[in-house]
Amino acid sequence: MLPVLTVLFLISYGLMTLLIVEQGNTIQSQRTLIQQLLGDSTELSAMKGKAAMEHAQTSTAETQANPTVQAPSTQATGSEKTPAAHGGGKMQRQAPERPPVPASDIADSRRTLMSI
């Protein structure tokens, strides 16, 4: 009986060692992939920043080339009210709209827990 248990013990430790080695390889592959994705993300962010800067420069150049743009009127019409007229000089923020409650969040009476 002892030789059979010894063989099973050695086989189990061999399988466990193989599992540890494979997990190490998987972790290393994931680490490499994350580093590559981080590099790609950094490059993409730099490209977006450069494109935004170029867009801002072209829009600034266009506004300087066309100075005939009319400024908005500073007088309020009868239907418009200025914030200083009724708020004491402070602007009030509108409360953000709440999204509707999904159907999955509505309680199901069949699943209500009743305990004594």
Long-range contacts (C-beta under 8 A, 24 or more apart in sequence): none
